[in-house]
């Protein structure tokens, strides 16, 4: 089995080398890019399994790098883990809204960062091997091919949005608490605020367009995929 490849996008050499060292010790192939433009070039030449992305870069900032990756159909399924000194809730929300799968603030514990890396890659691998196909009405979710379609049209979803929709759609009509969503989408033991879940839900509804009301809010509890007596409401 080949080793997962991780691209570390970080302009501070000491931090980049520390992350690379810990990744190598955990059995990953780790490369470093010190600028946003260099990172995009490397990603296009050889798609990594994960990108660890700093926000404050000297040329093209990490948010723009994330935006470019997630807007490219050939690259958008690459998971992104942001690492930044910007730890305000608003900064984290922006990163998640752009499609990052996780966000770690500096200073960080290398052990915590490695746990986050493993969790992101484990979720990605879990999606890749799943062979279950879920189809309800005009909503089709195929984990084996990592495809979501509405009315026959493919949806451009991030990895987190895809997993969130799949988790809710597996049991239409059942309410899922935010804690259950965190455990399913992010993996047990990962800290994620309720605000972040709300951000992902809002982004998912936007991606679904006029089908966005498929996901209903149950105030004080969580979310569910709406149903009628004919099945999923679409």
Buried (B, 14 or more C-beta within 10 A) or exposed (E): EEEBBBBBBBBEEEBBBBBBEBBEEBEBBBBBBBBBBBBBEBBEEEBBBBBBBBBBBEEBBBBBBBBBBBEEEEBBBBBBBBBBEBEEEEBBBBBBBBBBBBBBBBEBEBEEBBBBBBBBBEBBEEBEEEEEEBEBBBBBBBBEEBBBBBEEEEBEBBBBBBBBBBBBBBEBEEBBBBEBBBBBBBBEEBEBBEEBBBBBBEBBBEBBEEBEEBBBEEEEEBBBBBBEEEEBBB
